[in-house]
Amino acid sequence: MLAIFQPPEAMADTPRPLEPGEGIEDTLTADAPRNFNDGSYYHLYRVDLEADQVARFDITGEPNSYLSLFAPNGKLLRHEKNDQSETAQHSYHGQLSYKIEESGSYLLAVGSNSSRALGRYHVSLKTIELEIVDPLVPGAAIKGWLQGFKTTHTLRVDTIGQYRIRFGSDDFSAYLMVDQGSHYQSIDSGDDTNEKLDVFFRAPGDYELIIRDSDDRWKNGLYTLEVEALACCQIKTP
């Protein structure tokens, strides 16, 4: 169940500005505004964002909390709960990434998962520009956005040989499929990690690369994709 149901204009907190590249230390106390739904506490931050960029919010700290992003018109766009960190006892870490479709002033809500979850936290924002390269060529390294079940790229190679494809995501467990014409080569990046796949292309031409979630579910999130020609294994044709 989401911790925030009321629209942002119904909230009593005055939003603080949060700029890209900036981090804010704050403390969630019993003096903060309370959520109408479950009595939990929250703070609001105003973030000015541009279309066609990805906004990534990170939060670490004492309270077990959530992040919610609201559009300029008040619509709830994304809600993410934090997970307990494995690196420090009683410390939590969470993140929220979202591709911005419309330039404007957005609201980020930082809230506790219960009325007793209080304490210090650090919240930060960075923006990432997406890179569109079509077709991909060896030497290209891009950042893309998965929204849905899969996204497809065309890879163009002009030399027979071995190529290394690196990929990964912090937002989902990425799965890569490479169309070899008669069959697919594929590899799972594991749990939100980076991976590489070495592929031998037997002819120049266009090949299809497919990125999706490893569980084949609808996902949205940022991923990286890089293609390298291995110098040791290139075969030049006459």
Contacts in CASP RR format, 6 or more apart in sequence:
PFRMAT RR
TARGET T0000
AUTHOR 0000-0000-0000
METHOD contacts of the structure
MODEL  1
MLAIFQPPEAMADTPRPLEPGEGIEDTLTADAPRNFNDGSYYHLYRVDLE
ADQVARFDITGEPNSYLSLFAPNGKLLRHEKNDQSETAQHSYHGQLSYKI
EESGSYLLAVGSNSSRALGRYHVSLKTIELEIVDPLVPGAAIKGWLQGFK
TTHTLRVDTIGQYRIRFGSDDFSAYLMVDQGSHYQSIDSGDDTNEKLDVF
FRAPGDYELIIRDSDDRWKNGLYTLEVEALACCQIKTP
1 37 0 8 1.000
1 38 0 8 1.000
2 37 0 8 1.000
2 68 0 8 1.000
2 76 0 8 1.000
2 79 0 8 1.000
3 35 0 8 1.000
3 37 0 8 1.000
3 38 0 8 1.000
3 40 0 8 1.000
3 42 0 8 1.000
3 66 0 8 1.000
3 68 0 8 1.000
3 79 0 8 1.000
3 111 0 8 1.000
3 112 0 8 1.000
3 113 0 8 1.000
4 35 0 8 1.000
4 37 0 8 1.000
4 42 0 8 1.000
4 68 0 8 1.000
4 76 0 8 1.000
4 79 0 8 1.000
4 109 0 8 1.000
4 111 0 8 1.000
5 36 0 8 1.000
5 37 0 8 1.000
6 35 0 8 1.000
6 36 0 8 1.000
6 37 0 8 1.000
7 70 0 8 1.000
7 74 0 8 1.000
8 44 0 8 1.000
8 70 0 8 1.000
8 74 0 8 1.000
8 107 0 8 1.000
8 109 0 8 1.000
9 74 0 8 1.000
10 36 0 8 1.000
11 33 0 8 1.000
11 42 0 8 1.000
11 44 0 8 1.000
11 109 0 8 1.000
12 33 0 8 1.000
13 32 0 8 1.000
13 33 0 8 1.000
13 42 0 8 1.000
13 43 0 8 1.000
13 44 0 8 1.000
14 44 0 8 1.000
15 44 0 8 1.000
15 45 0 8 1.000
15 46 0 8 1.000
15 107 0 8 1.000
16 24 0 8 1.000
16 43 0 8 1.000
16 44 0 8 1.000
16 45 0 8 1.000
16 46 0 8 1.000
17 45 0 8 1.000
17 46 0 8 1.000
17 47 0 8 1.000
18 24 0 8 1.000
18 45 0 8 1.000
18 46 0 8 1.000
18 47 0 8 1.000
18 108 0 8 1.000
18 123 0 8 1.000
18 125 0 8 1.000
19 47 0 8 1.000
19 125 0 8 1.000
20 47 0 8 1.000
20 55 0 8 1.000
20 125 0 8 1.000
20 126 0 8 1.000
20 127 0 8 1.000
21 124 0 8 1.000
21 125 0 8 1.000
21 126 0 8 1.000
21 127 0 8 1.000
22 124 0 8 1.000
22 125 0 8 1.000
23 122 0 8 1.000
23 123 0 8 1.000
23 124 0 8 1.000
23 125 0 8 1.000
24 45 0 8 1.000
24 122 0 8 1.000
24 123 0 8 1.000
24 124 0 8 1.000
25 120 0 8 1.000
25 121 0 8 1.000
25 122 0 8 1.000
26 43 0 8 1.000
26 110 0 8 1.000
26 120 0 8 1.000
26 121 0 8 1.000
26 122 0 8 1.000
26 123 0 8 1.000
27 118 0 8 1.000
27 119 0 8 1.000
27 120 0 8 1.000
27 121 0 8 1.000
28 41 0 8 1.000
28 42 0 8 1.000
28 43 0 8 1.000
28 63 0 8 1.000
28 65 0 8 1.000
28 110 0 8 1.000
28 111 0 8 1.000
28 112 0 8 1.000
28 117 0 8 1.000
28 118 0 8 1.000
28 119 0 8 1.000
28 120 0 8 1.000
28 121 0 8 1.000
29 41 0 8 1.000
29 118 0 8 1.000
29 119 0 8 1.000
30 41 0 8 1.000
30 118 0 8 1.000
32 41 0 8 1.000
32 42 0 8 1.000
32 43 0 8 1.000
33 41 0 8 1.000
33 42 0 8 1.000
33 43 0 8 1.000
34 40 0 8 1.000
34 41 0 8 1.000
34 42 0 8 1.000
34 115 0 8 1.000
35 41 0 8 1.000
35 42 0 8 1.000
35 111 0 8 1.000
38 114 0 8 1.000
38 115 0 8 1.000
39 115 0 8 1.000
40 111 0 8 1.000
40 112 0 8 1.000
40 113 0 8 1.000
40 114 0 8 1.000
40 115 0 8 1.000
40 117 0 8 1.000
41 111 0 8 1.000
41 112 0 8 1.000
41 115 0 8 1.000
41 117 0 8 1.000
41 118 0 8 1.000
42 109 0 8 1.000
42 110 0 8 1.000
42 111 0 8 1.000
42 112 0 8 1.000
43 109 0 8 1.000
43 110 0 8 1.000
43 111 0 8 1.000
44 107 0 8 1.000
44 108 0 8 1.000
44 109 0 8 1.000
44 110 0 8 1.000
45 107 0 8 1.000
45 108 0 8 1.000
45 109 0 8 1.000
45 110 0 8 1.000
45 123 0 8 1.000
46 105 0 8 1.000
46 106 0 8 1.000
46 107 0 8 1.000
46 108 0 8 1.000
47 55 0 8 1.000
47 105 0 8 1.000
47 106 0 8 1.000
47 107 0 8 1.000
47 108 0 8 1.000
47 125 0 8 1.000
48 104 0 8 1.000
48 105 0 8 1.000
48 106 0 8 1.000
49 55 0 8 1.000
49 100 0 8 1.000
49 103 0 8 1.000
49 104 0 8 1.000
49 106 0 8 1.000
49 127 0 8 1.000
50 100 0 8 1.000
50 103 0 8 1.000
50 104 0 8 1.000
50 127 0 8 1.000
51 100 0 8 1.000
51 101 0 8 1.000
51 102 0 8 1.000
51 103 0 8 1.000
52 99 0 8 1.000
52 100 0 8 1.000
52 101 0 8 1.000
52 129 0 8 1.000
52 130 0 8 1.000
53 99 0 8 1.000
53 100 0 8 1.000
53 127 0 8 1.000
53 128 0 8 1.000
53 129 0 8 1.000
53 130 0 8 1.000
54 97 0 8 1.000
54 98 0 8 1.000
54 99 0 8 1.000
54 100 0 8 1.000
54 127 0 8 1.000
54 128 0 8 1.000
54 129 0 8 1.000
54 130 0 8 1.000
54 143 0 8 1.000
54 145 0 8 1.000
54 221 0 8 1.000
54 222 0 8 1.000
55 69 0 8 1.000
55 97 0 8 1.000
55 98 0 8 1.000
55 100 0 8 1.000
55 106 0 8 1.000
55 125 0 8 1.000
55 126 0 8 1.000
55 127 0 8 1.000
56 95 0 8 1.000
56 96 0 8 1.000
56 97 0 8 1.000
56 125 0 8 1.000
56 126 0 8 1.000
56 127 0 8 1.000
56 128 0 8 1.000
56 222 0 8 1.000
57 67 0 8 1.000
57 69 0 8 1.000
57 95 0 8 1.000
57 96 0 8 1.000
57 97 0 8 1.000
57 108 0 8 1.000
57 123 0 8 1.000
57 124 0 8 1.000
57 125 0 8 1.000
58 93 0 8 1.000
58 94 0 8 1.000
58 95 0 8 1.000
58 123 0 8 1.000
58 124 0 8 1.000
58 126 0 8 1.000
59 65 0 8 1.000
59 67 0 8 1.000
59 82 0 8 1.000
59 92 0 8 1.000
59 93 0 8 1.000
59 94 0 8 1.000
59 95 0 8 1.000
59 110 0 8 1.000
59 121 0 8 1.000
59 122 0 8 1.000
59 123 0 8 1.000
59 124 0 8 1.000
60 85 0 8 1.000
60 91 0 8 1.000
60 92 0 8 1.000
60 93 0 8 1.000
60 94 0 8 1.000
60 121 0 8 1.000
60 122 0 8 1.000
61 91 0 8 1.000
61 92 0 8 1.000
61 93 0 8 1.000
61 119 0 8 1.000
61 120 0 8 1.000
61 121 0 8 1.000
61 122 0 8 1.000
62 90 0 8 1.000
62 91 0 8 1.000
62 92 0 8 1.000
62 118 0 8 1.000
62 119 0 8 1.000
62 120 0 8 1.000
62 121 0 8 1.000
63 92 0 8 1.000
63 111 0 8 1.000
63 112 0 8 1.000
63 113 0 8 1.000
63 117 0 8 1.000
63 118 0 8 1.000
63 119 0 8 1.000
63 121 0 8 1.000
64 82 0 8 1.000
64 84 0 8 1.000
64 92 0 8 1.000
64 112 0 8 1.000
64 113 0 8 1.000
64 114 0 8 1.000
64 117 0 8 1.000
65 81 0 8 1.000
65 82 0 8 1.000
65 92 0 8 1.000
65 110 0 8 1.000
65 111 0 8 1.000
65 112 0 8 1.000
65 113 0 8 1.000
65 117 0 8 1.000
65 121 0 8 1.000
66 79 0 8 1.000
66 80 0 8 1.000
66 81 0 8 1.000
66 82 0 8 1.000
66 109 0 8 1.000
66 110 0 8 1.000
66 111 0 8 1.000
66 112 0 8 1.000
66 113 0 8 1.000
67 78 0 8 1.000
67 79 0 8 1.000
67 80 0 8 1.000
67 82 0 8 1.000
67 94 0 8 1.000
67 95 0 8 1.000
67 96 0 8 1.000
67 108 0 8 1.000
67 109 0 8 1.000
67 110 0 8 1.000
67 111 0 8 1.000
67 123 0 8 1.000
68 76 0 8 1.000
68 78 0 8 1.000
68 79 0 8 1.000
68 80 0 8 1.000
68 96 0 8 1.000
68 108 0 8 1.000
68 109 0 8 1.000
68 111 0 8 1.000
69 76 0 8 1.000
69 77 0 8 1.000
69 78 0 8 1.000
69 79 0 8 1.000
69 96 0 8 1.000
69 98 0 8 1.000
69 106 0 8 1.000
69 107 0 8 1.000
69 108 0 8 1.000
69 109 0 8 1.000
70 76 0 8 1.000
70 77 0 8 1.000
70 106 0 8 1.000
70 107 0 8 1.000
70 108 0 8 1.000
70 109 0 8 1.000
71 77 0 8 1.000
71 102 0 8 1.000
71 106 0 8 1.000
72 102 0 8 1.000
72 104 0 8 1.000
72 105 0 8 1.000
72 106 0 8 1.000
74 107 0 8 1.000
77 98 0 8 1.000
77 106 0 8 1.000
78 96 0 8 1.000
78 98 0 8 1.000
79 96 0 8 1.000
80 94 0 8 1.000
80 95 0 8 1.000
80 96 0 8 1.000
81 94 0 8 1.000
81 113 0 8 1.000
82 92 0 8 1.000
82 93 0 8 1.000
82 94 0 8 1.000
82 113 0 8 1.000
83 92 0 8 1.000
83 93 0 8 1.000
83 94 0 8 1.000
84 91 0 8 1.000
84 92 0 8 1.000
85 91 0 8 1.000
85 92 0 8 1.000
85 93 0 8 1.000
95 170 0 8 1.000
95 171 0 8 1.000
97 170 0 8 1.000
97 171 0 8 1.000
97 220 0 8 1.000
97 221 0 8 1.000
97 222 0 8 1.000
98 220 0 8 1.000
99 130 0 8 1.000
99 145 0 8 1.000
99 147 0 8 1.000
99 220 0 8 1.000
99 221 0 8 1.000
100 106 0 8 1.000
108 123 0 8 1.000
108 125 0 8 1.000
110 121 0 8 1.000
110 123 0 8 1.000
112 118 0 8 1.000
128 143 0 8 1.000
128 222 0 8 1.000
129 143 0 8 1.000
130 143 0 8 1.000
130 144 0 8 1.000
130 145 0 8 1.000
131 142 0 8 1.000
131 143 0 8 1.000
131 144 0 8 1.000
132 142 0 8 1.000
133 140 0 8 1.000
133 142 0 8 1.000
134 153 0 8 1.000
134 154 0 8 1.000
135 153 0 8 1.000
135 154 0 8 1.000
135 155 0 8 1.000
135 156 0 8 1.000
135 206 0 8 1.000
136 142 0 8 1.000
136 153 0 8 1.000
136 154 0 8 1.000
136 155 0 8 1.000
136 156 0 8 1.000
136 209 0 8 1.000
136 225 0 8 1.000
136 227 0 8 1.000
137 155 0 8 1.000
137 156 0 8 1.000
137 157 0 8 1.000
137 227 0 8 1.000
138 157 0 8 1.000
138 163 0 8 1.000
138 227 0 8 1.000
138 228 0 8 1.000
138 229 0 8 1.000
139 226 0 8 1.000
139 227 0 8 1.000
139 228 0 8 1.000
139 229 0 8 1.000
140 226 0 8 1.000
140 227 0 8 1.000
141 224 0 8 1.000
141 225 0 8 1.000
141 226 0 8 1.000
141 227 0 8 1.000
142 224 0 8 1.000
142 225 0 8 1.000
142 226 0 8 1.000
143 222 0 8 1.000
143 223 0 8 1.000
143 224 0 8 1.000
144 151 0 8 1.000
144 222 0 8 1.000
144 223 0 8 1.000
144 224 0 8 1.000
144 225 0 8 1.000
145 151 0 8 1.000
145 220 0 8 1.000
145 221 0 8 1.000
145 222 0 8 1.000
145 223 0 8 1.000
146 169 0 8 1.000
146 171 0 8 1.000
146 172 0 8 1.000
146 211 0 8 1.000
146 212 0 8 1.000
146 213 0 8 1.000
146 219 0 8 1.000
146 220 0 8 1.000
146 221 0 8 1.000
146 222 0 8 1.000
146 223 0 8 1.000
147 219 0 8 1.000
147 220 0 8 1.000
147 221 0 8 1.000
148 218 0 8 1.000
148 219 0 8 1.000
148 220 0 8 1.000
149 212 0 8 1.000
149 213 0 8 1.000
149 216 0 8 1.000
149 217 0 8 1.000
149 218 0 8 1.000
149 219 0 8 1.000
150 210 0 8 1.000
150 211 0 8 1.000
150 212 0 8 1.000
151 210 0 8 1.000
151 211 0 8 1.000
151 212 0 8 1.000
152 208 0 8 1.000
152 209 0 8 1.000
152 210 0 8 1.000
152 211 0 8 1.000
153 208 0 8 1.000
153 209 0 8 1.000
153 210 0 8 1.000
153 211 0 8 1.000
153 225 0 8 1.000
154 206 0 8 1.000
154 207 0 8 1.000
154 208 0 8 1.000
154 209 0 8 1.000
155 165 0 8 1.000
155 178 0 8 1.000
155 206 0 8 1.000
155 207 0 8 1.000
155 208 0 8 1.000
155 209 0 8 1.000
155 227 0 8 1.000
156 205 0 8 1.000
156 206 0 8 1.000
156 207 0 8 1.000
157 163 0 8 1.000
157 201 0 8 1.000
157 204 0 8 1.000
157 205 0 8 1.000
157 207 0 8 1.000
157 229 0 8 1.000
158 204 0 8 1.000
158 205 0 8 1.000
159 204 0 8 1.000
159 229 0 8 1.000
159 234 0 8 1.000
159 235 0 8 1.000
159 236 0 8 1.000
159 237 0 8 1.000
160 201 0 8 1.000
160 202 0 8 1.000
160 203 0 8 1.000
160 204 0 8 1.000
160 234 0 8 1.000
160 235 0 8 1.000
160 237 0 8 1.000
161 200 0 8 1.000
161 201 0 8 1.000
161 202 0 8 1.000
161 229 0 8 1.000
161 230 0 8 1.000
161 233 0 8 1.000
161 234 0 8 1.000
161 235 0 8 1.000
162 198 0 8 1.000
162 199 0 8 1.000
162 200 0 8 1.000
162 229 0 8 1.000
162 230 0 8 1.000
162 232 0 8 1.000
162 233 0 8 1.000
162 234 0 8 1.000
163 198 0 8 1.000
163 199 0 8 1.000
163 200 0 8 1.000
163 201 0 8 1.000
163 227 0 8 1.000
163 228 0 8 1.000
163 229 0 8 1.000
163 230 0 8 1.000
164 196 0 8 1.000
164 197 0 8 1.000
164 198 0 8 1.000
164 199 0 8 1.000
164 227 0 8 1.000
164 228 0 8 1.000
164 230 0 8 1.000
165 176 0 8 1.000
165 178 0 8 1.000
165 196 0 8 1.000
165 197 0 8 1.000
165 198 0 8 1.000
165 199 0 8 1.000
165 209 0 8 1.000
165 225 0 8 1.000
165 226 0 8 1.000
165 227 0 8 1.000
165 228 0 8 1.000
166 194 0 8 1.000
166 195 0 8 1.000
166 196 0 8 1.000
166 224 0 8 1.000
166 225 0 8 1.000
166 226 0 8 1.000
166 227 0 8 1.000
166 228 0 8 1.000
167 174 0 8 1.000
167 176 0 8 1.000
167 189 0 8 1.000
167 194 0 8 1.000
167 195 0 8 1.000
167 196 0 8 1.000
167 197 0 8 1.000
167 211 0 8 1.000
167 223 0 8 1.000
167 224 0 8 1.000
167 225 0 8 1.000
167 226 0 8 1.000
168 174 0 8 1.000
168 189 0 8 1.000
168 193 0 8 1.000
168 194 0 8 1.000
168 195 0 8 1.000
168 223 0 8 1.000
168 224 0 8 1.000
168 225 0 8 1.000
169 189 0 8 1.000
169 192 0 8 1.000
169 221 0 8 1.000
169 222 0 8 1.000
169 223 0 8 1.000
169 224 0 8 1.000
170 192 0 8 1.000
170 222 0 8 1.000
171 192 0 8 1.000
171 219 0 8 1.000
171 220 0 8 1.000
171 221 0 8 1.000
171 222 0 8 1.000
171 223 0 8 1.000
172 192 0 8 1.000
172 213 0 8 1.000
172 214 0 8 1.000
172 219 0 8 1.000
172 221 0 8 1.000
172 223 0 8 1.000
173 188 0 8 1.000
173 189 0 8 1.000
173 190 0 8 1.000
173 191 0 8 1.000
173 192 0 8 1.000
173 213 0 8 1.000
173 214 0 8 1.000
173 215 0 8 1.000
174 188 0 8 1.000
174 189 0 8 1.000
174 190 0 8 1.000
174 195 0 8 1.000
174 211 0 8 1.000
174 212 0 8 1.000
174 213 0 8 1.000
174 214 0 8 1.000
174 223 0 8 1.000
175 186 0 8 1.000
175 187 0 8 1.000
175 188 0 8 1.000
175 189 0 8 1.000
175 211 0 8 1.000
175 212 0 8 1.000
175 213 0 8 1.000
175 214 0 8 1.000
175 216 0 8 1.000
176 186 0 8 1.000
176 187 0 8 1.000
176 189 0 8 1.000
176 195 0 8 1.000
176 197 0 8 1.000
176 209 0 8 1.000
176 210 0 8 1.000
176 211 0 8 1.000
177 184 0 8 1.000
177 185 0 8 1.000
177 186 0 8 1.000
177 209 0 8 1.000
177 210 0 8 1.000
177 212 0 8 1.000
178 184 0 8 1.000
178 185 0 8 1.000
178 186 0 8 1.000
178 197 0 8 1.000
178 199 0 8 1.000
178 207 0 8 1.000
178 208 0 8 1.000
178 209 0 8 1.000
178 210 0 8 1.000
179 207 0 8 1.000
179 208 0 8 1.000
179 209 0 8 1.000
179 210 0 8 1.000
180 199 0 8 1.000
180 201 0 8 1.000
180 207 0 8 1.000
181 207 0 8 1.000
185 197 0 8 1.000
185 199 0 8 1.000
186 197 0 8 1.000
187 195 0 8 1.000
187 197 0 8 1.000
188 195 0 8 1.000
188 214 0 8 1.000
189 195 0 8 1.000
189 214 0 8 1.000
190 214 0 8 1.000
194 224 0 8 1.000
198 230 0 8 1.000
200 233 0 8 1.000
201 207 0 8 1.000
204 237 0 8 1.000
209 225 0 8 1.000
211 223 0 8 1.000
211 225 0 8 1.000
212 219 0 8 1.000
213 219 0 8 1.000
END
